[in-house]
C-alpha cells in the first residue's frame, strides 16, 4: 500500500492542491467499465424526508455529492481551490461597486440531459422555487440575500440582492441553486423519491430497496456543456452499512475507490499496510464536529451550564484517543485554515478546569450534578462517533458537576428529531457549502438556520454578518468575524470540538484520486479515470 499525502499550502486563507493524480497513466476508463466508488453515506426516503434529493431540500454532504454530479449550477468550485468559476454560465460578475447586483450569462446551446434547452427563465424558476418552498432543512437560507431575479432574453439573468454579499458567487455554486427543468420539478412542491434530472456532467439512476439507495449509476452526459472535463464514461456509487464492509469490498476488488467515511482504525491499517494495490490519499479538510444546544430546553437554557461544558471538555483527549492524527482540536466554528479564524473558545476558557466550571455553575445558582443526555447519530459521521461520545460523557461525569448519559440514533430519525427541537444536546458535523468563514457562521447563527436553533442574537444577524459580507477582501472581514466568534464563545449556542482531515483510498489503477474530493468534501467523480495497475 502506498500512502500519498496531498499537501495544500495556504493561499489567502484558502488551500491549493499541488498533487495532480494518484495511480497509473491517465488513459480514462474503458467504455462501459464503470469505476465503482464506495461510501457509508445512507440515502433514505422517509415520511419525514420524502424528497431527499430535491435541490430545494437536500442539505447534507452525501445528497449534495449526488446533486453536484447531475444538477448544474451557474458557478462551480474549481478543480483545486479558490474563487468559484463559471459552469452553466459563460460568465458571471458583480456589476456594481457595492456587491448588490450580480449578472450571469448562460453558455450558448445549453440543454438539459433530456434535450430541452436551459434558459435564463429556468434559472429564475429554479432559485425562486427553492426560496418559495423554504424547506425545513434550512438550505434556502443560503439564498436569503436575494431580493429579486430578472431575466434579459434567454441567456442573461440578473440577481438583485437585499444587502451586499461578497460570498454570493460561492452560493450560486451550491446545489440549492441548481438549475432544474420545470417539467420535472413542480413550482411549489418537493419532488419525492430518488429521481434527479439536470444538465450536469452525468445522468443519474438509483437502484432502490426498502426506500433506500443501494447503488447509483452516473453515466456521462453527452450533451453536458460546462467547466469540467469528464474523464470516465460511468461511475457506480455503492452504499455500505459501515466502513468495515466497504473496506472488505475494496480488498476483494469489488469496488475501486473508498470515500467517506473510513474508520480511524481502518485508516491506520491502510497506512501501515504493504504489498497490496491500494493507495491512501490524505488531504486537509474543512469538516468540523461540534455539540449543538436547544437553548430553550430547561436543562441547558442557562448559559452557565453551556459555559461549564465548554470549560470541562478536553478536546485533545477526544482527538488523541479516537482520531489520532486524523483530526485536531478546534476552538471556533471557523476552521484554523480559513481566513477570519479565531481561537475564541481557548481564549475564553483556556485549558479544561473543574474548578472554573464549578465556579460558573455556583455563580448562576445551578444545582449539581446537572442531568442531561447527549444525542449522536450512529451511522452518518462514521463508527468512531460512539467512542467520541463515550469520552465526552466520561469527561463531564468525572467532574462531578454533570450526570450525563448518551443515546445514539440512525440519521434517518436523528436529523428530523433534531430539527423538531427534541434533543437538548446533540452532536453534529459540518462539511462547508463553500470554503469561506461566512459558511461556518451564518448556517448556525442567522435567521432560519439549518439547525433550527432558537438562539437569536440580533447583533450577529443584523450587524456583524452583513458587515462581513460587504468585504470582497475576506481578510478585511476579520474584525466582524472575530466579534462573532467571541460572542459564540460567550453564549455557547454551539460548542466546537475538532477539525478533521479527509481520506480517499483507491486501487492503484485509478487516476485522478487527488482531486476526487476538494477541501469542502465535494465529490468530483469526473476526475476519476482508469489507468494501468502498478
ABEGO torsion letter per residue (X at the ends): XBBBBBBBBBBGGBBBBABABBEBBBAEBBBGBBBBBBBABBBBBBAABABAABAAABBBAAAAAAAAAABBBABBBBABBEBBBBBABABBBBABAAGABBBBBBBBGBBBAAGBBBBAAAAAAAAAAAAAAGBAAGAAAAAAABABBBBBEAABBBBBBABBBAAAAAAAABAAABBBBAAABBAABBBBEABBBBABABBBBBBBBGGBBABBBBBBBAABBBABBBABABBBBBBBABAAAAAAAAAAGABABBBOBBBAAAAAAAAABBGBABBBBBBBBABBBBBBBBAABAAAABAAAAAAAAAABBAAAAAAAAAEAABBBBABABBAABBGBBBAAAAAAEBBBAAAAAAAAAAAGBBOBBBBBBBBBAAAAEAAAAAAAAAAAAAAAAAGABBBBBBBBBAAAAAAAAAAGABABBBBBBBBABBBAAAAAAAAABBGBAAGBABBBAAAAAAAAAAAAABABAAAAAAAAAAAAAAAAAAGABBBABBBBBBBBBBAABBGAAAABBAAGBBBAAABBBBBBX
